[in-house]
């Protein structure tokens, strides 16, 4: 199997708590406190390695919180290349309220990255040894919106496939630059990128197909939450319904989906089977609160229950 590398430009220390009731002003004593390394690419690597693959994480970290992130990455036994920055790594929090069953998520903007720092990141990527590069997550302040497009162009010159999962201008310009094996927007991110309201599964599928037929990406997987996901490829688009499960958290569902789909493809499974495996992983990620992401036994159990795909 090809080794993958992941890039996380705006990583997080993900903190998860549980509390009986969220009340303003009052001091609330929490339970079940956990810490994990987070951000798109790091989350993808965590799940990919759990499934038996090899991944190297490229990420930025700095300030007083940077060493804490580095330590958490090491605790998860991830191979890493850290690009140092001056400003501190952000800390995100997810709080599960027992009384309502609702989860509250707080995600800071993160550091401002200098030109020298993001250029050092591109220099590090130019030395990456992998078969697939996964560019995942938001871009921090100070990084040009076409950063992912630049990185994808570098990978193409080296014969490395690129996967993109981002949002806003970073996603739009990354797709516009082309050279992508797979792009994975959510339905909301696809709407934002295209400037169109997409009311039906068919409209989402048709918009995803435009990216494929334009040659910008070989595959486009659009996640749609409880409404499932769409996969566009040269043969057309298909829809996968979401399994009926009780979601406890939304943290890392898209990252788990992406990691599992890539892993299945690199194991030689066909694109439709890999897509269904990714759907199972995304569903597995929301089974429990916090930042645990998907685990292989849950993925396999849900995959066995997945309904058949529906073609356009």
Residue, then its C-alpha position, 0 to 999 in steps of 0.5 A: x500500500x502507498x504511504x500517505x502524508x497529511x498536511x494540517x495548516x491550522x491544527x488544534x489541541x482538541x479538548x472534550x468535556x461533559x457537563x450536566x447542564x450548561x449555565x451562564x455565569x456559574x462555574x460548571x464542574x466537568x467530567x470525562x476530560x480528554x485531550x487529543x491532537x486535532x485538525x483535518x490532516x492530523x485526524x485523517x492520519x489518526x484514522x488511517x493508521x488505526x486501519x493499518x496504514x502508514x502516514x506522516x503528519x506535516x503540521x504547524x505548531x508554536x507558542x506555549x501550546x505548540x509543545x503540548x500538541x507535539x506531545x499529543x501527536x507522539x502519544x498517538x504514535x504518529x510520524x510527524x514533521x513539525x513546522x515551527x511558527x511563532x504564534x500559539x497553536x489553538x485549543x478547541x473545546x467540545x462540551x457535551x451537555x447531559x441534560x439535553x444531549x447536545x454538544x457545544x463546540x468552540x473553535x478559535x481562529x488560530x494563529x497568524x502565520x508569516x510568509x517565511x513560516x508558510x514558505x517553510x511549510x511548502x519547502x518541507x512538503x517538497x521533500x515529502x515521501x509518499x504516494x498520496x498527499x492529503x491537504x485537509x483543514x482550514x488555512x490560518x490567517x496570513x496564508x494565501x488562499x491559493x496555498x493548497x493550489x500551490x501545494x497540489x501543483x508541487x505534488x503533481x510535478x513529483x507524481x504524487x496524488x493529491x486529496x483536498x478537503x477544505x472550505x471557502x476560498x482555499x477550497x475554491x482555488x484548490x479545485x480551480x487549480x485542478x490536479x486532484x485525485x479526490x476532493x471532499x466538500x460538505x454540501x454547504x462547502x460546495x454551495x459556498x464554492x459554487x455560489x449556488x443553493x443546492x436543494x436536492x441530491x440531484x443538484x448536488x450530484x450534478x454540481x459535483x459532476x461538473x468538477x469531474x468533467x472539467x478535469x479538476x478532480x477524478x473523484x468528488x465526494x460530497x458529505x451531506x450529514x444525516x442525508x448521506x453522501x454523493x460520489x461523482x466520478x467519470x461514470x456518473x454520480x451515486x448517492x449513499x444513504x446515511x445509516x440510521x444511528x444516534x449521533x453523539x458528536x459531529x467532531x471528525x466525521x468528515x475526517x474519518x470518512x476521508x481517511x477510510x475512503x483513501x485507505x480502502x482505495x489504496x487497498x485496491x477496493x473499487x471506488x464505490x466500495x471505498x465510498x461506502x467504507x468511507x460512509x461507514x467510517x463517518x457514521x462510526x465517528x459520531x457514535x460517541x461524544x468527544x474527539x475519539x474519531x472512528x474505530x475499525x470495529x465500528x466501521x466494519x460493523x456499520x459497513x456490513x449494514x450499509x444500504x446499497x448505493x443509488x445511481x443517478 
